[in-house]
């Protein structure tokens, strides 16, 4: 039989037989309930104990569309919440220009605001003041809001790392199977915003250094596992990455200019510089563990 793979999981002939038998034994369950029950049967869970339900649902749908299994008919068509999600609305804040020395802003408060009452403010600031706008993250992610005396200064967003990144993978020195097993131990800085009316030298590198010092601890508190390495992309045509370099991030190389959906080896987007930051001195050893 053909070998099936989905999100790094290999589906064997024994797995297919097990899925078919599971569907046969539960004829009254919806596709959603089948997915949840199969996760429970397989003990397919995230590090924080939550079921890998969405991943399992995608796996079952892939096998169904390929004719390898037969799922029950769809009972209800659900609208894709990411397609129809309303853009974050503007939140009124003080936009008075602020400049001066970093010491004049202290104390600077850094708060992880995912799943808190301040998350809509974070989303709004990214949507209306970051050049890339706001995109709802999928998978593990954290959001940090930066304030001085209650006034917002900026935001940082972190999410699950890309599954394959050549320059980073060579820097770590791990094999493909090890990468698939341990990729959840790397985090990706997707957004970094200092609000445009804030002009304070060294503020960005100060914030970046403070956030990465607590990032693994916060990640483990939310998801039940630590992280050992942080990475980000910068567009050399727009930015120099000065604040990252000042905070001791290292240049790992350039991307290939191909998106994850690319079907050829030709670049289809701009090249980005990859920057990385070890969160522990033993990151290579930890990322290469079995």
Secondary structure, 3 states (H helix, E strand, C coil): CCCEEECCEEECHHHHHHHHHHHHHCCCCCHHHHHHHHHHHHCCECCCCCECHHHHHHHHHHHHHCCCCCCCCCCCCCCCCCCCCCCCCCCCCCCCCEEECHHHCCCEEEEECCCCCCHHHHHHHHHHHCCCCCCCCCCCEEEEEEEECCEEEEEEEEEECCCCCHHHHHHHCCCHHHHHHHHHHEEEEEEEEECCCEEECCHHHHHHHHHHHHHHHHHHHHHCCCCCEEEEEECCCCCCCHHHHHCCCEEEEECCCCCCCCCCCCCCCCCCEEEEEECCCCHHHHHCCC
